Amino acid sequence: MTGFLRSVSFWLVLASLLLVVLALAIPKLSYSQRFFRHIHVFDITQSMNVEDVSYKDEKIRRIELAKLTSRMALEAMPCGSKLGYAIFTEHRSFLLLAPVEVCNNYTELLKVLNSIDWQIAWRSRSEIAKGLSSANKIPLALEKPARIIFFTDGHESPPVHPQLRFIPAAVQPEYRGVIVGVGGSTPTVIPRFDLSGKKLGYWRAEDVSQVDVYSRGRPVTGSERMMEAATMLSTGQEHLSFLHEDYLRRLAEESAMAYHTLTTVKRTAEFITQSQWGELRVAKGDVRWLLATLSLMLLTLVYSRGFFRSLFYWLRSRGVVSGNQAS
């Protein structure tokens, strides 16, 4: 039995030395991993302040739910991925932070994310289609393009003309992004604030444009007059807001993007960090710590035999245990 144990000890020591040699010879191993390069664009127009979405059984603003989703997606991205932020208001999107590595810049990313709110908007108009088109142009100006993740409720203000609306251009397939729809399905009043952020009440029907700009005072043909009449039937509701899912799905189709409705933070964060929204690259991982740990464990097995044997003798001498020594 003793000879067998000595033989085992020999091979354990040999394996431990081999692991040390491997740690010195192969400090890093190459492997394939999915990385992300995204820009999260947030609609910060006033309809995004509507509190018709829930998080942990509490009603919160749409913009807050979008930001919580973005944060969870950030935490799910592997090191080496890059994330940037942009905002949309009026008719264009503005880049706040170009994509940066998510692990080394985690604190800075959270600071920028937390600062995003309606108060940094420069105009109150909300032309979603133009803003989406503007957002899809942002990556083209960067050294390396990124995928756009566009959070919005789809509320256009003033409303769009069904025939004369702006149609966004399609993005390249390799940089296909996602439109994330945020909001409830029930028309809800929109909070109104002053410049300091104090709530003044809610927007009323007479405070907002109820008809698209093309239908006001423009000469029309017979067919357009019929379309205008149909448009007028829906007026009086533009001061209320809900998720315009059908409209956003249409914009997604026209711009060659995907559409996803934000139902829960976890589900949407998982969706926008799926492998289809990333790129497969070869990465290198430091394995020296793993090999060194395994080597130490093997040596511990070898030299702990004597310790446990001495402990057994000591306990037996005091009558704690009894029996013959196992050789």
Secondary structure as the mmCIF struct_conf table of DSSP 4:
data_model
#
loop_
_struct_conf.conf_type_id
_struct_conf.id
_struct_conf.beg_label_comp_id
_struct_conf.beg_label_asym_id
_struct_conf.beg_label_seq_id
_struct_conf.end_label_comp_id
_struct_conf.end_label_asym_id
_struct_conf.end_label_seq_id
HELX_RH_AL_P HELX_RH_AL_P1 THR A 2 ALA A 25
STRN STRN1 LYS A 28 PHE A 35
STRN STRN2 ARG A 37 ASP A 43
BEND BEND1 THR A 45 THR A 45
HELX_RH_3T_P HELX_RH_3T_P1 GLN A 46 ASN A 49
STRN STRN3 VAL A 53 TYR A 55
TURN_TY1_P TURN_TY1_P1 LYS A 56 ASP A 57
STRN STRN4 GLU A 58 ILE A 60
HELX_RH_AL_P HELX_RH_AL_P2 ARG A 62 ALA A 76
BEND BEND2 MET A 77 MET A 77
HELX_LH_PP_P HELX_LH_PP_P1 PRO A 78 PRO A 78
TURN_TY1_P TURN_TY1_P2 CYS A 79 GLY A 80
STRN STRN5 LYS A 82 THR A 89
STRN STRN6 GLU A 90 GLU A 90
TURN_TY1_P TURN_TY1_P3 HIS A 91 HIS A 91
STRN STRN7 ARG A 92 GLU A 101
TURN_TY1_P TURN_TY1_P4 VAL A 102 ASN A 105
HELX_RH_AL_P HELX_RH_AL_P3 TYR A 106 SER A 115
BEND BEND3 ASP A 117 ASP A 117
HELX_RH_3T_P HELX_RH_3T_P2 TRP A 118 ILE A 120
BEND BEND4 TRP A 122 TRP A 122
BEND BEND5 SER A 124 SER A 124
STRN STRN8 SER A 126 SER A 126
HELX_RH_AL_P HELX_RH_AL_P4 ILE A 128 LYS A 137
TURN_TY1_P TURN_TY1_P5 ILE A 138 ILE A 138
HELX_RH_3T_P HELX_RH_3T_P3 PRO A 139 ALA A 141
BEND BEND6 LEU A 142 LYS A 144
STRN STRN9 ARG A 147 THR A 152
STRN STRN10 SER A 157 SER A 157
BEND BEND7 PRO A 158 PRO A 158
HELX_LH_PP_P HELX_LH_PP_P2 PRO A 159 HIS A 161
TURN_TY1_P TURN_TY1_P6 PRO A 162 LEU A 164
HELX_LH_PP_P HELX_LH_PP_P3 PRO A 168 GLN A 172
HELX_RH_3T_P HELX_RH_3T_P4 PRO A 173 TYR A 175
STRN STRN11 VAL A 178 GLY A 181
BEND BEND8 GLY A 183 GLY A 183
BEND BEND9 SER A 185 THR A 186
STRN STRN12 THR A 188 VAL A 189
HELX_LH_PP_P HELX_LH_PP_P4 ILE A 190 ILE A 190
STRN STRN13 PRO A 191 PHE A 193
TURN_TY1_P TURN_TY1_P7 LEU A 195 SER A 196
BEND BEND10 GLY A 197 GLY A 197
STRN STRN14 LYS A 199 TYR A 202
HELX_RH_3T_P HELX_RH_3T_P5 ALA A 205 ASP A 207
BEND BEND11 VAL A 208 VAL A 208
BEND BEND12 VAL A 211 VAL A 211
HELX_RH_3T_P HELX_RH_3T_P6 VAL A 213 SER A 215
BEND BEND13 ARG A 216 GLY A 217
HELX_RH_AL_P HELX_RH_AL_P5 GLY A 222 MET A 232
TURN_TY1_P TURN_TY1_P8 LEU A 233 GLY A 236
TURN_TY1_P TURN_TY1_P9 GLU A 238 HIS A 239
STRN STRN15 LEU A 240 SER A 241
HELX_RH_AL_P HELX_RH_AL_P6 GLU A 245 GLU A 254
TURN_TY1_P TURN_TY1_P10 SER A 255 ALA A 256
STRN STRN16 ALA A 258 THR A 261
HELX_RH_AL_P HELX_RH_AL_P7 VAL A 265 ILE A 272
TURN_TY1_P TURN_TY1_P11 THR A 273 THR A 273
BEND BEND14 GLN A 274 GLN A 274
HELX_RH_3T_P HELX_RH_3T_P7 SER A 275 TRP A 277
BEND BEND15 GLY A 278 GLY A 278
STRN STRN17 GLU A 279 ASP A 286
HELX_RH_AL_P HELX_RH_AL_P8 ARG A 288 SER A 317
TURN_TY1_P TURN_TY1_P12 ARG A 318 GLY A 319
BEND BEND16 VAL A 320 VAL A 321
BEND BEND17 GLY A 323 GLY A 323
HELX_LH_PP_P HELX_LH_PP_P5 ASN A 324 ALA A 326
#
